[in-house]
């Protein structure tokens, strides 16, 4: 929206506030690090720019919302599906021997994230407080 206004009012009707490479990087971050399975960037791009988002060859193998929904059906819970999806995305992004350096550290980082649900965390805190008060 801001870009449209600047194009109308400013001296350059073709100005880009966010460059294509930056949009691509945002999309990659959202897909692979934020778990944006809906793949929101192309829809936002289409709404703001008025054109279809230019897909890159890698897009054909990206993990998408349908894949994630299938994982949720196959896994016992959403947390488990999210974990498996993150690991699949990591493995796919590390394809090729020259990109494999550090894969174990990245897998370890994923496993060290908090994967318990809010309810599980609250239950653990409650039990801990009860145990502390019992002494």
N, C-alpha and C positions, 0 to 999 in steps of 0.2 A: 504494500500500500504506500509506504513512504517512497519507494523507488518510483512508483507511478506519478506521485505528486511532484517529485524532483524532476522527472522527465518533462512534465507539463510546464512547470514554472521556471526550471533552470535553463542554462544556456545549451546543455547537451541532451538532446532527446533520446540518446542511446546509452546514457550512463548506467553502469551496473554497480550497485552498492555492495553486493556480495558476488564475487567472481565465481565462474563455473567450477573451478578447482576447489574453492571453499565450500560450495554447495555439495560437491561430491564427498568431501571429507566429513561434513556434517552428517550426510546420509550414512556413510560408513560407520561413524561413531554411534549414531542412533541405532543402526542395525546390529552391530557387533558388540557394543559395550553397554548400550541401554536396553537392548532387547525389544526394539521397536518393530515387532513382527508385522504391524500393520503397514510398515514401509510408508510413513507419512510424507516424506520429502517430495515424491512425485506429485502427490495431491496438492500439497502446499504450493509447489512450483507452478502447477497448472492453474491454480486459483490466482496467484499473484502475477505471474508472467503472461498467462493466457496461451501458453504453448505446452505441448507434451514434454515431460522431462526426458532428456536424451539418455537412453540406457547404454550401459557399457557391456562388453562381452561377458564379464564376470557375473552380471546380474542373473543370467540364466540358471546359475547354481546357488543363488542366495537362498537362505532359509526364509520362508515366508509364513504368513499367518495360517495358511492351510496346514503347513508342516507342523507348526506349533500346536494347532488344534488336534491333529492326529497324535502328537506326542502326549498331550494332556489326556487323551482317551486311553493311551497305552500305559501311562504311568499312574502310580497310586495317588499322586496329588500334584497340584500345580507347581509347588516348589521343586519336586523331583523333575518335572517336565522342563522347568526353566534351567535347572542345572544341566540336564542332558543337552538341551538346546545350546547353552553357552559353550559346552565342551565340543559339540559338533561344529559350531561356528569357529571356535578357536582352531580346531584341527584343519578345517577347510582353509582358513586364512594362513595357515603355516605350511601349506603344500609346497613341495620342492625342497630339496636338501639345503639349499642356500638360505632358506627362511626358517629352518627348524631350530636354530640356535635359540636357547632360552625358552623352548616350549614347556619344559618341565616346570620352570619358575612361573610361567603364565598359568599352567594348570593348577599349580599350588596356590596361586593368588585367588583363582576362582573358588577352590575348595575352602579357602580361609575366609571367604565372605560369610556374612551372616545368612544362613539358609533356613533358620527356624521361623515359623510364623509368629505373628504378634501374640497370638493366644499362647503358644508354647513359651515364649519369652515371659509373658505375664505370669504364667503358671510357675515357671522356675523362680521368678522373683518372689512370688507369694510364698512358695515353699521355703526359700532361703530366709525370708523375714520371719516366718513361723518358727523355723529351726533356731534362729537367733534369739527370738523372744522366749523360747522354751528353756533356754539356758540361763 
